Amino acid sequence: MAVVTNHAAQPAIEKRSRGRPARSATVDREALLRISRQVFARQGFQATSVREIARDAGVNSALMAHHFGSKEELWIAVVEQIAGTAVPMIEATRKLQSSNLGPRERVERALTIFIDRVFTDPDVGLFFSTAATEQGERLNVLTERLVRPHHDVFVLLLIDAMDSSNLKRNDPELIYWMLMNAISKTVSYSHVIAPFSSLPQRPKEFRKAVLGVALSMLA
């Protein structure tokens, strides 16, 4: 899980013209996006302010505006960052279509790849869960940039496995959504599971258990 904990005091900022960040200000853009993602994930777009994100990041809100523009543009930049980090997962899943594995084994391997991704950045699932309540253009952006690329390659694997009788025939869309949501929400909301199970405190065992349950859902 990529978590940013840099809340150190800001370095002294030289005098600057209104609305422009100091030239000496050193900012990790990717870190700002990760912090923005975490705040948007907790509170949603409407309830989040750029000022609040800047406070969590330990920077001036003018600096956020300089890097990202409006809150809407910042939110889109977060989505684009997530989409960029998902490319290796999508490409690895796409390559399974021409692998030497059997149809069912390809689906199982695709599940493993997805689970590895979710455990690497569990707050992505929380961001998606919150952002999925959006309407209009933001929902369109979320669907086209974060859902469709992975959906299109994974569902093909499900259909191939069903057509070859290696997987029980069901609606591939429902299987996809039930698997993806069950996995991502279980991992993202592990803090809710923690009072009832010790698995979230044992990451390796937790990941193994999530994979085992996900595979059993295919039976």
Secondary structure as the mmCIF struct_conf table of DSSP 4:
data_model
#
loop_
_struct_conf.conf_type_id
_struct_conf.id
_struct_conf.beg_label_comp_id
_struct_conf.beg_label_asym_id
_struct_conf.beg_label_seq_id
_struct_conf.end_label_comp_id
_struct_conf.end_label_asym_id
_struct_conf.end_label_seq_id
HELX_LH_PP_P HELX_LH_PP_P1 ALA A 8 ALA A 12
TURN_TY1_P TURN_TY1_P1 ARG A 18 GLY A 19
TURN_TY1_P TURN_TY1_P2 ARG A 23 SER A 24
HELX_RH_AL_P HELX_RH_AL_P1 ARG A 29 ALA A 47
HELX_RH_AL_P HELX_RH_AL_P2 VAL A 50 ALA A 57
TURN_TY1_P TURN_TY1_P3 GLY A 58 GLY A 58
BEND BEND1 VAL A 59 VAL A 59
HELX_RH_AL_P HELX_RH_AL_P3 SER A 61 PHE A 68
BEND BEND2 SER A 70 SER A 70
HELX_RH_AL_P HELX_RH_AL_P4 LYS A 71 LYS A 95
HELX_RH_3T_P HELX_RH_3T_P1 LEU A 96 SER A 98
BEND BEND3 SER A 99 LEU A 101
HELX_RH_AL_P HELX_RH_AL_P5 PRO A 103 THR A 120
BEND BEND4 ASP A 121 ASP A 121
HELX_RH_AL_P HELX_RH_AL_P6 PRO A 122 ALA A 131
TURN_TY1_P TURN_TY1_P4 ALA A 132 THR A 133
TURN_TY1_P TURN_TY1_P5 GLY A 136 GLY A 136
HELX_RH_AL_P HELX_RH_AL_P7 GLU A 137 LEU A 142
HELX_RH_PI_P HELX_RH_PI_P1 THR A 143 VAL A 147
HELX_RH_AL_P HELX_RH_AL_P8 ARG A 148 ASP A 163
TURN_TY1_P TURN_TY1_P6 SER A 164 SER A 165
BEND BEND5 ASN A 166 LEU A 167
HELX_RH_AL_P HELX_RH_AL_P9 PRO A 172 SER A 188
TURN_TY1_P TURN_TY1_P7 TYR A 189 TYR A 189
HELX_RH_AL_P HELX_RH_AL_P10 SER A 190 ILE A 193
TURN_TY1_P TURN_TY1_P8 ALA A 194 PHE A 196
BEND BEND6 SER A 198 SER A 198
HELX_RH_3T_P HELX_RH_3T_P2 LEU A 199 GLN A 201
BEND BEND7 ARG A 202 ARG A 202
HELX_RH_AL_P HELX_RH_AL_P11 PRO A 203 MET A 217
TURN_TY1_P TURN_TY1_P9 LEU A 218 LEU A 218
#
